[in-house]
Amino acid sequence: MKNKTVISVFFLLVILGFAAYLDSPYSFINNNYAYSDDQPVLAQPVEVEKPENVPELVDKLEKTKKEDGYIIETYEEYEVYKDQNGKVIKSEPTGKTETLKYWDYKD
C-alpha cells in the first residue's frame, strides 16, 4: 500500500513539473513567442483622435434644501456638446436625476 502512495505522488509531481514546463516561455510550444529582456518591444503608440459630436455627460446641481438636519442636493444629468475649441454648443438634460443626502454639521 505504501508503494502505491509513493508511486502516485511521484507521478503527480512529474505531471505538475511537465505542466509547469509547458506553461513556461522556454517550452517547445512557446519557443516562437517567448521574448527576453534583450529584445526590444515592437509595439508602437497609436494616436487616437477624439470623436466629434460626442456629448460629455455632466451632473449639474439643480436645487439644495435643508430638511430635518440634513442637506439634500438634487443633481440632473446633462449632455454637453462642445466644439473643437471647448466652447459649449448646446446642453440638453437627459432626465436622469440623482439625490445626495448628508448630515448638516453646521447646525
PyMOL commands that set and color helices and strands:
alter all, ss='L'
color gray80, all
select helices_A, chain A and resi 2-23
alter helices_A, ss='H'
color red, helices_A
select strands_A, chain A and resi 56-67+70-82+88-103
alter strands_A, ss='S'
color yellow, strands_A
deselect
rebuild
show_as cartoon
